[in-house]
Amino acid sequence: MSVAVIIAVAVSTNGGREILGMRVGPSEAEPFWTDFLRSLMRRGLRGVRLVISDAHEGLKAAAAKVFHATWQRCRVHFMRNAMAHVGKG
């Protein structure tokens, strides 16, 4: 059975990282992400200004809806996608 496992990691203004939550679900669709992000808010997460991730449309839409935050493409995922179109030489 194929499932999605998502992990939210926060980076504070001083550069410290903290795992905020983890969830297993049927897919990475917007309803799944929205529920997960709202659960983080119920646990006290506030002040999210920037969400950095791969380009899953469901996450982008949920982050805008729940946090009203800016979204940025993850550099690692961007480079992987770009390198898939470039020859090895």
C-alpha positions as CSV (number, residue, x, y, z in Angstrom):
1,M,0.0,0.0,0.0
2,S,1.3,3.4,-1.0
3,V,1.0,6.1,1.6
4,A,2.5,9.6,2.3
5,V,4.6,10.3,5.3
6,I,5.1,14.0,6.0
7,I,7.3,15.6,8.5
8,A,7.2,19.3,9.4
9,V,10.5,20.9,10.5
10,A,10.8,24.5,11.7
11,V,13.8,26.7,11.6
12,S,13.9,29.5,14.2
13,T,15.3,33.0,13.6
14,N,18.6,31.9,15.3
15,G,18.9,28.8,12.9
16,G,17.8,26.1,15.3
17,R,15.7,23.3,13.8
18,E,12.9,21.4,15.5
19,I,10.6,18.7,14.3
20,L,7.0,20.0,14.7
21,G,5.0,16.9,13.7
22,M,4.7,13.9,11.5
23,R,1.7,12.3,9.9
24,V,0.9,9.3,7.7
25,G,-1.9,9.6,5.2
26,P,-3.3,8.3,1.9
27,S,-1.8,11.0,-0.3
28,E,-0.3,14.5,-0.3
29,A,-3.5,16.1,-1.5
30,E,-4.7,19.5,-0.2
31,P,-7.2,18.2,2.4
32,F,-4.5,16.0,4.0
33,W,-2.1,18.9,4.2
34,T,-4.7,21.3,5.4
35,D,-5.7,19.0,8.2
36,F,-2.0,18.4,9.2
37,L,-1.2,22.2,9.2
38,R,-4.3,23.0,11.2
39,S,-3.3,20.3,13.8
40,L,0.0,22.1,14.2
41,M,-1.8,25.4,14.8
42,R,-4.0,23.7,17.4
43,R,-0.8,22.6,19.2
44,G,0.3,26.2,19.3
45,L,2.3,26.9,16.1
46,R,2.1,30.6,15.3
47,G,4.0,33.1,13.2
48,V,4.8,31.0,10.1
49,R,6.0,33.4,7.5
50,L,7.7,31.1,4.9
51,V,7.0,27.5,3.8
52,I,9.8,25.8,1.9
53,S,9.0,22.6,0.2
54,D,8.9,20.7,-3.1
55,A,6.3,21.8,-5.5
56,H,3.3,19.8,-4.3
57,E,0.2,21.8,-5.3
58,G,-1.7,20.5,-2.3
59,L,0.9,21.7,0.2
60,K,1.2,25.1,-1.5
61,A,-2.6,25.6,-1.4
62,A,-2.9,24.4,2.2
63,A,0.0,26.6,3.4
64,A,-1.6,29.7,1.8
65,K,-5.0,28.8,3.3
66,V,-3.9,28.0,6.8
67,F,-0.8,30.2,7.4
68,H,-1.2,32.9,4.8
69,A,2.5,32.4,4.4
70,T,4.8,32.9,1.4
71,W,5.9,29.7,-0.3
72,Q,9.4,29.0,-1.7
73,R,10.6,26.0,-3.8
74,C,13.1,23.8,-2.0
75,R,16.5,24.2,-3.7
76,V,17.3,20.5,-3.4
77,H,14.1,19.5,-5.2
78,F,14.6,22.2,-7.8
79,M,18.1,21.0,-8.6
80,R,17.0,17.3,-8.8
81,N,14.3,18.3,-11.2
82,A,16.6,20.5,-13.3
83,M,19.4,17.8,-13.4
84,A,16.9,15.2,-14.7
85,H,16.9,17.3,-18.0
86,V,20.6,17.7,-18.2
87,G,23.1,15.1,-19.7
88,K,25.6,13.5,-17.3
89,G,28.5,15.0,-19.3
